Amino acid sequence: MIQPVRASCSVSNVGGRLTCSRSPEAVGGKEGSQSLLTSGSGNKTVVCQVQFVTCSGIHTVVNLSVKNMSIVVSSLTIATQLALSHVIRGRLSGLLEGELLKGCLLELVASAEMCGACYELMIIADNYGVMAYAVYLFLLTIWWGQSWGTATACPYSLLEEYVETGANPVFVVLKIISQVIGGLASFRWVKYIWMMELAQTHVGRGTDDCTADLQVPVILGFLIECLLTCCCRIFSRTLGTLEPKFASAIDSFFATSMVVLAFNTSGGYFNPVLATGLKWSCRGHTNAEHIIVYWAGSVLGSMLSIKLWSLTSIRNLILSPLKQKEE
């Protein structure tokens, strides 16, 4: 007959990692191999009677619990930033009348919100994988499309407007500067959130040290950002022409798919402000290489999409099969 064993199991967080220790004390002179977890009022005493539940089992359960709690904290961090930005955006829209000042401030807020949320997405990607990252990004892009109004948080969107409609070039430049300021400023509050270490996944992240996402040669990274940005813009123009149901969700799904496709090569940013807000001066590329890949690549991809879309043969090649399916 297996004798019950009294074991003291303690779980502690050392250096951001959970440890579990056991000090068994045999009752009746023999340590048993079965365990039953029971708890008294507020103590951590474990009486062992049911098979296979061990201290390592407790370690696994607690690890899962902490991991689940971490993604809740990340989700709340993102949701809080979205809510605050939405409120600020509403206040600015109601109080300001000057087109230039309002436009610049709305771009600043949108860019700060985007980069702040994507900092937390980096935590999710590192700890829960690229698919979890993709789900969050898909939902966020839908929200931003509905919430930002006239703001874009993307320089080439403003440049497209200048090329296609003749927007005021001074306004365009000032709005792009506002976007960059918002993107770079976002780490200031994200850093303080991480330094509080509200989640296990935030431990050690509140530092200025960062590593570039560019995992391929600069010229290849440039081509990836250029061509996939071009694909995203042509796809958006196609949806704008066809106006299908759920166009916003379809566009978000395609853009997210392109990001996942480039995730392990260039990082799949397709937005100069987002790349600069998150990865400027990081180890792994020089600032000049950063500009070539993430600024020149994305902007040229956007301009290429305008050129291709202006060609009737290309436009018909894309639209004709889709229109036939609709009919």
C-alpha angles and dihedrals in degrees: 000000000000113000119225115253127211110216131181111216121187128186120201138171110233118177091341093307127104120237128189126198132185131200108187120199114193119228111207092017100286135085113230128215097220127083139196116189111224129161132205124207104306097331130116098223114140123201111203118218110118118078125256099006102120138158089268086057089055088049090055094047093049091046090053091047093051092046091051091048091050094058089048089054091048091049092050091047091055094043092050092053091048092050095047092047091049091052093046090048091052092049093049092049091052099044104039125069103172108100096213098046093043092047093050094047093046090051090049092051093045092049093047090049093049095049094041091053092045091053087062090045087060088059090050093048093049094049107027104028138251094290092060088047090052094052092052093045092050092053093044094052090052090051094047091050089056100037107041099064109188094355117101107179085210126101098208092056087061091045090051089053090052093049097044103035105019096245117189105280092212090055090049094052094046092049091050090051089051090051092052092048091051093048095049093044093055094079090061094074096029088058092055092048090053092046089060087062094213088165134036089240090060094058110120094001099103095090134105091239115110141162126223120247093218104114098166135059115290095250091052091047089050091052093047093051091043099048098039092047087052090051092050093050094047090048090051091049090050091053090046090056098043096037096203124183114276090017091157093054092045091050091048092049093052093046091048090050090054090050091052090047092056097033097108097039114042096354092252100254102149088180122083095207093051092049092047094045092053106029111023112136093002122149114267102051138036121244089252090055089048091055092047095050104035104026105030092035097052097038093049090047089054093048090047089055090055091051094047093045090052090060108092093209093055093044093049091046089058101037104038098069091045094049091050090054091051091053 
